[in-house]
Amino acid sequence: MAWSNFIVTAAGLVAIASLMRTDVRQSSRMLRHNLKTIRKWVEDGASTATKASEKTLGETAVGKAMRDAREEALKKKD
Protein backbone atom coordinates (compact mmCIF):
# COMPACT_ATOMS: atom_id res chain seq x y z
CA MET A 1 0.00 0.00 0.00
CA ALA A 2 2.85 2.41 0.79
CA TRP A 3 4.43 1.78 -2.63
CA SER A 4 1.20 2.46 -4.49
CA ASN A 5 0.71 5.75 -2.59
CA PHE A 6 4.29 6.71 -3.42
CA ILE A 7 3.82 5.87 -7.11
CA VAL A 8 0.52 7.76 -7.34
CA THR A 9 2.06 10.79 -5.60
CA ALA A 10 5.13 10.74 -7.85
CA ALA A 11 2.95 10.44 -10.97
CA GLY A 12 0.82 13.35 -9.78
CA LEU A 13 3.87 15.52 -9.16
CA VAL A 14 5.30 14.68 -12.60
CA ALA A 15 1.97 15.53 -14.24
CA ILE A 16 1.77 18.88 -12.41
CA ALA A 17 5.38 19.72 -13.30
CA SER A 18 4.71 18.90 -16.95
CA LEU A 19 1.58 21.06 -17.07
CA MET A 20 3.36 23.96 -15.40
CA ARG A 21 6.24 23.69 -17.86
CA THR A 22 3.96 23.94 -20.90
CA ASP A 23 2.02 26.77 -19.26
CA VAL A 24 5.22 28.73 -18.71
CA ARG A 25 6.23 28.20 -22.35
CA GLN A 26 2.88 29.39 -23.62
CA SER A 27 2.90 32.40 -21.31
CA SER A 28 6.38 33.46 -22.37
CA ARG A 29 5.50 33.02 -26.04
CA MET A 30 2.40 35.18 -25.58
CA LEU A 31 4.38 37.81 -23.67
CA ARG A 32 6.99 38.04 -26.46
CA HIS A 33 4.23 38.40 -29.05
CA ASN A 34 2.51 41.14 -27.03
CA LEU A 35 5.78 43.02 -26.56
CA LYS A 36 6.44 42.97 -30.32
CA THR A 37 2.93 44.26 -30.99
CA ILE A 38 3.23 47.05 -28.42
CA ARG A 39 6.65 48.04 -29.79
CA LYS A 40 5.15 48.34 -33.30
CA TRP A 41 2.30 50.48 -31.95
CA VAL A 42 4.71 52.79 -30.15
CA GLU A 43 6.95 53.17 -33.21
CA ASP A 44 3.96 53.87 -35.46
CA GLY A 45 2.56 56.37 -32.99
CA ALA A 46 5.91 58.12 -32.64
CA SER A 47 6.39 58.43 -36.39
CA THR A 48 2.84 59.69 -36.82
CA ALA A 49 3.28 62.22 -34.03
CA THR A 50 6.58 63.42 -35.50
CA LYS A 51 5.03 63.89 -38.93
CA ALA A 52 2.05 65.71 -37.45
CA SER A 53 4.20 68.01 -35.33
CA GLU A 54 6.47 68.83 -38.29
CA LYS A 55 3.44 69.60 -40.42
CA THR A 56 1.92 71.80 -37.71
CA LEU A 57 5.20 73.55 -36.90
CA GLY A 58 6.02 74.03 -40.57
CA GLU A 59 3.06 76.34 -40.97
CA THR A 60 4.15 78.69 -38.18
CA ALA A 61 6.96 81.22 -38.03
CA VAL A 62 8.78 79.12 -35.45
CA GLY A 63 8.55 76.06 -37.67
CA LYS A 64 9.94 77.98 -40.63
CA ALA A 65 12.83 79.27 -38.51
CA MET A 66 13.57 75.75 -37.30
CA ARG A 67 13.52 74.42 -40.85
CA ASP A 68 15.85 77.19 -42.01
CA ALA A 69 18.24 76.52 -39.12
CA ARG A 70 18.24 72.80 -39.94
CA GLU A 71 18.96 73.51 -43.62
CA GLU A 72 21.83 75.85 -42.70
CA ALA A 73 23.34 73.25 -40.40
CA LEU A 74 23.17 70.67 -43.19
CA LYS A 75 24.83 73.08 -45.62
CA LYS A 76 27.65 73.71 -43.13
CA LYS A 77 28.28 69.98 -42.84
CA ASP A 78 28.78 69.68 -46.59
N, CA, C and O atoms as a GROMACS GRO file, in nm:
protein
  312
    1MET      N    1   0.082  -0.120   0.000
    1MET     CA    2   0.000   0.000   0.000
    1MET      C    3   0.086   0.126   0.000
    1MET      O    4   0.053   0.223  -0.067
    2ALA      N    5   0.197   0.124   0.074
    2ALA     CA    6   0.285   0.241   0.079
    2ALA      C    7   0.346   0.268  -0.058
    2ALA      O    8   0.360   0.383  -0.100
    3TRP      N    9   0.383   0.160  -0.129
    3TRP     CA   10   0.443   0.178  -0.263
    3TRP      C   11   0.342   0.236  -0.361
    3TRP      O   12   0.378   0.321  -0.443
    4SER      N   13   0.220   0.193  -0.355
    4SER     CA   14   0.120   0.246  -0.449
    4SER      C   15   0.093   0.394  -0.421
    4SER      O   16   0.075   0.472  -0.515
    5ASN      N   17   0.089   0.432  -0.293
    5ASN     CA   18   0.071   0.575  -0.259
    5ASN      C   19   0.190   0.657  -0.311
    5ASN      O   20   0.173   0.767  -0.364
    6PHE      N   21   0.309   0.602  -0.295
    6PHE     CA   22   0.429   0.671  -0.342
    6PHE      C   23   0.425   0.688  -0.494
    6PHE      O   24   0.458   0.794  -0.546
    7ILE      N   25   0.386   0.582  -0.564
    7ILE     CA   26   0.382   0.586  -0.711
    7ILE      C   27   0.275   0.686  -0.759
    7ILE      O   28   0.299   0.763  -0.852
    8VAL      N   29   0.159   0.683  -0.696
    8VAL     CA   30   0.052   0.776  -0.734
    8VAL      C   31   0.095   0.920  -0.707
    8VAL      O   32   0.070   1.008  -0.789
    9THR      N   33   0.158   0.945  -0.593
    9THR     CA   34   0.206   1.079  -0.560
    9THR      C   35   0.312   1.125  -0.658
    9THR      O   36   0.308   1.239  -0.705
   10ALA      N   37   0.406   1.039  -0.690
   10ALA     CA   38   0.513   1.074  -0.785
   10ALA      C   39   0.454   1.102  -0.923
   10ALA      O   40   0.494   1.198  -0.988
   11ALA      N   41   0.359   1.022  -0.967
   11ALA     CA   42   0.295   1.044  -1.097
   11ALA      C   43   0.219   1.177  -1.098
   11ALA      O   44   0.222   1.249  -1.198
   12GLY      N   45   0.153   1.207  -0.989
   12GLY     CA   46   0.082   1.335  -0.978
   12GLY      C   47   0.177   1.454  -0.985
   12GLY      O   48   0.149   1.553  -1.052
   13LEU      N   49   0.289   1.444  -0.915
   13LEU     CA   50   0.387   1.552  -0.916
   13LEU      C   51   0.448   1.571  -1.055
   13LEU      O   52   0.471   1.684  -1.099
   14VAL      N   53   0.476   1.461  -1.124
   14VAL     CA   54   0.530   1.468  -1.260
   14VAL      C   55   0.428   1.533  -1.354
   14VAL      O   56   0.464   1.615  -1.438
   15ALA      N   57   0.302   1.496  -1.340
   15ALA     CA   58   0.198   1.553  -1.424
   15ALA      C   59   0.184   1.704  -1.400
   15ALA      O   60   0.172   1.781  -1.495
   16ILE      N   61   0.187   1.745  -1.275
   16ILE     CA   62   0.177   1.888  -1.241
   16ILE      C   63   0.298   1.964  -1.296
   16ILE      O   64   0.283   2.072  -1.354
   17ALA      N   65   0.416   1.908  -1.279
   17ALA     CA   66   0.538   1.972  -1.330
   17ALA      C   67   0.531   1.987  -1.482
   17ALA      O   68   0.570   2.090  -1.536
   18SER      N   69   0.483   1.885  -1.549
   18SER     CA   70   0.471   1.890  -1.695
   18SER      C   71   0.372   1.997  -1.740
   18SER      O   72   0.399   2.072  -1.834
   19LEU      N   73   0.258   2.004  -1.673
   19LEU     CA   74   0.158   2.106  -1.707
   19LEU      C   75   0.211   2.247  -1.681
   19LEU      O   76   0.187   2.338  -1.760
   20MET      N   77   0.281   2.264  -1.571
   20MET     CA   78   0.336   2.396  -1.540
   20MET      C   79   0.441   2.437  -1.643
   20MET      O   80   0.450   2.554  -1.681
   21ARG      N   81   0.519   2.340  -1.688
   21ARG     CA   82   0.624   2.370  -1.786
   21ARG      C   83   0.564   2.418  -1.918
   21ARG      O   84   0.611   2.516  -1.976
   22THR      N   85   0.459   2.351  -1.966
   22THR     CA   86   0.396   2.394  -2.090
   22THR      C   87   0.326   2.527  -2.071
   22THR      O   88   0.322   2.609  -2.163
   23ASP      N   89   0.269   2.551  -1.954
   23ASP     CA   90   0.202   2.677  -1.926
   23ASP      C   91   0.302   2.792  -1.928
   23ASP      O   92   0.273   2.900  -1.980
   24VAL      N   93   0.419   2.770  -1.872
   24VAL     CA   94   0.522   2.874  -1.871
   24VAL      C   95   0.568   2.903  -2.014
   24VAL      O   96   0.588   3.019  -2.049
   25ARG      N   97   0.584   2.800  -2.095
   25ARG     CA   98   0.623   2.820  -2.235
   25ARG      C   99   0.520   2.902  -2.310
   25ARG      O  100   0.554   2.996  -2.382
   26GLN      N  101   0.394   2.866  -2.293
   26GLN     CA  102   0.288   2.939  -2.362
   26GLN      C  103   0.280   3.084  -2.314
   26GLN      O  104   0.261   3.175  -2.394
   27SER      N  105   0.296   3.105  -2.186
   27SER     CA  106   0.290   3.240  -2.132
   27SER      C  107   0.405   3.325  -2.183
   27SER      O  108   0.386   3.442  -2.218
   28SER      N  109   0.524   3.268  -2.188
   28SER     CA  110   0.638   3.346  -2.237
   28SER      C  111   0.625   3.374  -2.385
   28SER      O  112   0.663   3.482  -2.431
   29ARG      N  113   0.573   3.281  -2.461
   29ARG     CA  114   0.550   3.302  -2.604
   29ARG      C  115   0.449   3.416  -2.625
   29ARG      O  116   0.469   3.502  -2.712
   30MET      N  117   0.342   3.415  -2.546
   30MET     CA  118   0.240   3.519  -2.558
   30MET      C  119   0.296   3.655  -2.516
   30MET      O  120   0.265   3.756  -2.578
   31LEU      N  121   0.377   3.656  -2.413
   31LEU     CA  122   0.438   3.781  -2.367
   31LEU      C  123   0.529   3.839  -2.476
   31LEU      O  124   0.524   3.959  -2.502
   32ARG      N  125   0.612   3.756  -2.538
   32ARG     CA  126   0.699   3.804  -2.646
   32ARG      C  127   0.617   3.860  -2.762
   32ARG      O  128   0.651   3.964  -2.818
   33HIS      N  129   0.510   3.794  -2.797
   33HIS     CA  130   0.423   3.840  -2.905
   33HIS      C  131   0.360   3.976  -2.870
   33HIS      O  132   0.357   4.067  -2.952
   34ASN      N  133   0.312   3.988  -2.747
   34ASN     CA  134   0.251   4.114  -2.703
   34ASN      C  135   0.352   4.228  -2.701
   34ASN      O  136   0.320   4.341  -2.737
   35LEU      N  137   0.475   4.199  -2.658
   35LEU     CA  138   0.578   4.302  -2.656
   35LEU      C  139   0.611   4.350  -2.797
   35LEU      O  140   0.630   4.470  -2.819
   36LYS      N  141   0.618   4.258  -2.892
   36LYS     CA  142   0.644   4.297  -3.032
   36LYS      C  143   0.531   4.386  -3.084
   36LYS      O  144   0.556   4.486  -3.150
   37THR      N  145   0.408   4.348  -3.053
   37THR     CA  146   0.293   4.426  -3.098
   37THR      C  147   0.294   4.566  -3.038
   37THR      O  148   0.273   4.664  -3.109
   38ILE      N  149   0.319   4.575  -2.909
   38ILE     CA  150   0.323   4.705  -2.842
   38ILE      C  151   0.436   4.790  -2.897
   38ILE      O  152   0.418   4.910  -2.918
   39ARG      N  153   0.552   4.729  -2.922
   39ARG     CA  154   0.666   4.804  -2.979
   39ARG      C  155   0.628   4.862  -3.115
   39ARG      O  156   0.663   4.977  -3.145
   40LYS      N  157   0.558   4.784  -3.199
   40LYS     CA  158   0.515   4.834  -3.330
   40LYS      C  159   0.418   4.951  -3.313
   40LYS      O  160   0.428   5.051  -3.384
   41TRP      N  161   0.325   4.939  -3.219
   41TRP     CA  162   0.230   5.048  -3.195
   41TRP      C  163   0.301   5.175  -3.154
   41TRP      O  164   0.270   5.283  -3.203
   42VAL      N  165   0.398   5.162  -3.063
   42VAL     CA  166   0.471   5.279  -3.015
   42VAL      C  167   0.550   5.344  -3.128
   42VAL      O  168   0.551   5.466  -3.141
   43GLU      N  169   0.618   5.262  -3.210
   43GLU     CA  170   0.695   5.317  -3.321
   43GLU      C  171   0.604   5.385  -3.422
   43GLU      O  172   0.637   5.493  -3.473
   44ASP      N  173   0.490   5.324  -3.453
   44ASP     CA  174   0.396   5.387  -3.546
   44ASP      C  175   0.341   5.517  -3.490
   44ASP      O  176   0.328   5.616  -3.562
   45GLY      N  177   0.308   5.516  -3.363
   45GLY     CA  178   0.256   5.637  -3.299
   45GLY      C  179   0.360   5.748  -3.295
   45GLY      O  180   0.328   5.865  -3.315
   46ALA      N  181   0.485   5.711  -3.269
   46ALA     CA  182   0.591   5.812  -3.263
   46ALA      C  183   0.615   5.872  -3.401
   46ALA      O  184   0.632   5.994  -3.413
   47SER      N  185   0.617   5.789  -3.504
   47SER     CA  186   0.640   5.843  -3.639
   47SER      C  187   0.522   5.930  -3.683
   47SER      O  188   0.542   6.033  -3.748
   48THR      N  189   0.401   5.890  -3.648
   48THR     CA  190   0.284   5.969  -3.682
   48THR      C  191   0.286   6.102  -3.609
   48THR      O  192   0.254   6.206  -3.667
   49ALA      N  193   0.323   6.099  -3.481
   49ALA     CA  194   0.328   6.222  -3.403
   49ALA      C  195   0.437   6.316  -3.455
   49ALA      O  196   0.418   6.437  -3.458
   50THR      N  197   0.550   6.260  -3.496
   50THR     CA  198   0.658   6.342  -3.550
   50THR      C  199   0.614   6.409  -3.680
   50THR      O  200   0.637   6.528  -3.700
   51LYS      N  201   0.551   6.332  -3.767
   51LYS     CA  202   0.503   6.389  -3.893
   51LYS      C  203   0.400   6.498  -3.868
   51LYS      O  204   0.402   6.603  -3.933
   52ALA      N  205   0.310   6.473  -3.775
   52ALA     CA  206   0.205   6.571  -3.745
   52ALA      C  207   0.264   6.698  -3.685
   52ALA      O  208   0.222   6.809  -3.719
   53SER      N  209   0.361   6.682  -3.595
   53SER     CA  210   0.420   6.801  -3.533
   53SER      C  211   0.501   6.881  -3.634
   53SER      O  212   0.501   7.004  -3.630
   54GLU      N  213   0.572   6.811  -3.726
   54GLU     CA  214   0.647   6.883  -3.829
   54GLU      C  215   0.552   6.958  -3.922
   54GLU      O  216   0.579   7.070  -3.963
   55LYS      N  217   0.441   6.895  -3.954
   55LYS     CA  218   0.344   6.960  -4.042
   55LYS      C  219   0.284   7.082  -3.973
   55LYS      O  220   0.269   7.187  -4.035
   56THR      N  221   0.250   7.069  -3.846
   56THR     CA  222   0.192   7.180  -3.771
   56THR      C  223   0.294   7.291  -3.751
   56THR      O  224   0.263   7.408  -3.770
   57LEU      N  225   0.416   7.254  -3.712
   57LEU     CA  226   0.520   7.355  -3.690
   57LEU      C  227   0.562   7.421  -3.819
   57LEU      O  228   0.598   7.539  -3.819
   58GLY      N  229   0.559   7.347  -3.929
   58GLY     CA  230   0.602   7.403  -4.057
   58GLY      C  231   0.517   7.519  -4.102
   58GLY      O  232   0.563   7.602  -4.180
   59GLU      N  233   0.396   7.527  -4.057
   59GLU     CA  234   0.306   7.634  -4.097
   59GLU      C  235   0.324   7.760  -4.014
   59GLU      O  236   0.271   7.865  -4.051
   60THR      N  237   0.396   7.752  -3.904
   60THR     CA  238   0.415   7.869  -3.818
   60THR      C  239   0.550   7.933  -3.844
   60THR      O  240   0.635   7.876  -3.913
   61ALA      N  241   0.568   8.052  -3.788
   61ALA     CA  242   0.696   8.122  -3.803
   61ALA      C  243   0.808   8.046  -3.733
   61ALA      O  244   0.921   8.039  -3.783
   62VAL      N  245   0.778   7.989  -3.618
   62VAL     CA  246   0.878   7.912  -3.545
   62VAL      C  247   0.920   7.791  -3.626
   62VAL      O  248   1.039   7.759  -3.633
   63GLY      N  249   0.825   7.723  -3.686
   63GLY     CA  250   0.855   7.606  -3.767
   63GLY      C  251   0.942   7.640  -3.887
   63GLY      O  252   1.033   7.566  -3.922
   64LYS      N  253   0.913   7.755  -3.950
   64LYS     CA  254   0.994   7.798  -4.063
   64LYS      C  255   1.136   7.831  -4.019
   64LYS      O  256   1.232   7.799  -4.089
   65ALA      N  257   1.150   7.895  -3.904
   65ALA     CA  258   1.283   7.927  -3.851
   65ALA      C  259   1.360   7.799  -3.818
   65ALA      O  260   1.480   7.790  -3.844
   66MET      N  261   1.291   7.701  -3.762
   66MET     CA  262   1.357   7.575  -3.730
   66MET      C  263   1.401   7.504  -3.857
   66MET      O  264   1.510   7.448  -3.862
   67ARG      N  265   1.318   7.506  -3.960
   67ARG     CA  266   1.352   7.442  -4.085
   67ARG      C  267   1.472   7.512  -4.150
   67ARG      O  268   1.563   7.447  -4.202
   68ASP      N  269   1.472   7.645  -4.146
   68ASP     CA  270   1.585   7.719  -4.201
   68ASP      C  271   1.714   7.689  -4.126
   68ASP      O  272   1.819   7.672  -4.188
   69ALA      N  273   1.706   7.682  -3.992
   69ALA     CA  274   1.824   7.652  -3.912
   69ALA      C  275   1.876   7.512  -3.943
   69ALA      O  276   1.997   7.490  -3.949
   70ARG      N  277   1.785   7.417  -3.961
   70ARG     CA  278   1.824   7.280  -3.994
   70ARG      C  279   1.892   7.275  -4.132
   70ARG      O  280   1.992   7.206  -4.150
   71GLU      N  281   1.836   7.349  -4.228
   71GLU     CA  282   1.896   7.351  -4.362
   71GLU      C  283   2.035   7.415  -4.360
   71GLU      O  284   2.125   7.367  -4.428
   72GLU      N  285   2.051   7.522  -4.281
   72GLU     CA  286   2.184   7.585  -4.270
   72GLU      C  287   2.284   7.492  -4.207
   72GLU      O  288   2.399   7.486  -4.250
   73ALA      N  289   2.242   7.419  -4.106
   73ALA     CA  290   2.334   7.324  -4.040
   73ALA      C  291   2.375   7.215  -4.138
   73ALA      O  292   2.491   7.173  -4.137
   74LEU      N  293   2.284   7.168  -4.220
   74LEU     CA  294   2.317   7.067  -4.320
   74LEU      C  295   2.412   7.122  -4.425
   74LEU      O  296   2.501   7.052  -4.471
   75LYS      N  297   2.393   7.246  -4.463
   75LYS     CA  298   2.483   7.308  -4.562
   75LYS      C  299   2.624   7.323  -4.505
   75LYS      O  300   2.722   7.304  -4.577
   76LYS      N  301   2.634   7.356  -4.377
   76LYS     CA  302   2.765   7.371  -4.313
   76LYS      C  303   2.839   7.239  -4.304
   76LYS      O  304   2.962   7.236  -4.311
   77LYS      N  305   2.766   7.130  -4.289
   77LYS     CA  306   2.828   6.998  -4.284
   77LYS      C  307   2.893   6.964  -4.416
   77LYS      O  308   3.001   6.905  -4.420
   78ASP      N  309   2.827   7.000  -4.525
   78ASP     CA  310   2.878   6.968  -4.658
   78ASP      C  311   2.994   7.058  -4.687
   78ASP      O  312   3.054   7.049  -4.794
   0.00000   0.00000   0.00000
